[in-house]
Structure formats: structure tokens, C-alpha cells
């Protein structure tokens, strides 16, 4: 969570707002506006905008304001990356627990049948 809070702080959010975003995980601009006061005025795009996000391949410019990453989009992208990272970590931990349980059974550990009568 520390990296998400730091990333959101760099975009102009207060610590409280960044922590609320980490807790509530907004997925839309409307949700973000409910957390951050004066959202459009305060959020600034990170210098160089969207580094490492792999976007920007399309050359069909359909209006500058809609194609450039603004602060709201950058904040929502940061939250989405954080949520995805946490999901992958949870899946990896669950898979490891299953592997350990299977290994224990193969070794004859049985491991907690839950008793009977």
C-alpha cells in the first residue's frame, strides 16, 4: 500500500485522500471526485505522463484533451495497478498454500482430517 500512497501523493493528493483511495479503490472519475475535493484543479499529471503504461500507440488524434493522460486518469490507473498487483499476490499465496498441503499429504502428514465422531 505504501507505493500506492506515495504515487497518489506525487499526483497532488493529501495523505488522507491517498489512504482513502487505497481503502476504497475508486474505479471511476465519479468515485474519485467523491474522495478528492477540487479533484480536477488539484490533480496534476505526473511529469512525462503515463510512463511504463504502454499506452500512446494510436496515432489517430481525436482531440488533445481526451487523449492526454490527466491527473484523474493517472490516479485511477495507479489504483487499478495496485488492485491488480494485490490480486496476483493473493492468487500466488493461495496456489502456494495448495502446493504445500499437497506436498504434506504425499509425505504422509495427512494434515488435519477434521476428526470424526
N, C-alpha and C positions, 0 to 999 in steps of 0.2 A: 504494500500500500504506500510505502514511503516514496517510491519513484513516481507514482501517480500524483500524489500530493505535490511533490516538487515540480512535476511537469505542469500541473494546473496553476501552481503559484507563479511559474515563469510566464504564463499567459495572462496574468493580472488578477487572479482570484485571491481572495484573502484565505488565510489558513482555515478559517471556519467554513467558508464556501467550498474549498477543496476537499475538506473532510466530509462535508455533506454529499458532495459528488461521489466520493469513494463509497459512502454508505448507501446512497440512493440509486446510484448508477443510472443517471438520466440517459435516455436513448433518443430524445428528440429535442429540438430547439425550444419547444414549449416547456418541456420539463426542466431544461437548463435555465430558462428565464425565470422559473418559479424559485430557483435556488439562488441565482446571482442577480443582485439588484443592478439596474442600469447595465445590463449584460452587453448590449451592442456597443455602448460607448466605452466600456471598460476593458473588454477583452481585446487583446491585440494578437495578431498572428505572430507566431514565432519567426524570428529572423530567418530568411531563406524559405519559409513556409513549407511544411509537409515533408521535411527531409526523411528519407527512408520509408516513405509510404508507398512508393511505386506508382503514384498517380501521374497525371500530366501527359499521358501518351497521346491523347486525342488532339489533333491539330485543327479540328473544326471549331473555331472560336464562336460561341453563341452568346457573346456579351460578357465583358470583362468581370462584372461583379459576381456573376453566377459561377464562373469557372475558377476564380481565385479562392484560395482557402482563407476564410476569415477566422476570427478568434472563436466564434461559436462552433464552427465545424472542427477546428483544431481541438477544442476541449472535448467535444463528443467523440472524436476519433481516439483521443487519449483514453477516455473511459472505456470505449469498446475494446481497445487493445488490452487494457488491464483485465477486463472481464474475460476475454478470450484466453489470456495467459493463465488466469486463475482456474478456468475450466480445464485447460490442458494439464495443469499441475494436479488437479483433483482426479482426473482420469488416470494419470500416471500413478498416483498414490494408490488408487483402487486396484489397478492392474497389478501393482507390486504386492499388495496385500493378498490377492488371489494366488499369485505365484508362490508366496511364502506358505500359504495354507496348503497348497497342493504339494509342495516340497515336504512339509511336515507330515502329511498323510503318507507320502511314499516312503518316508523314513520309518514309518510305523508309529508315529507320535499320536495318531488318531486325532488329537486336539479337540476335545470338548464335544462329546456326543450329546450332551444335554441331559444325561441321566435318564432314568426310567421312572419307575414306579414311585 
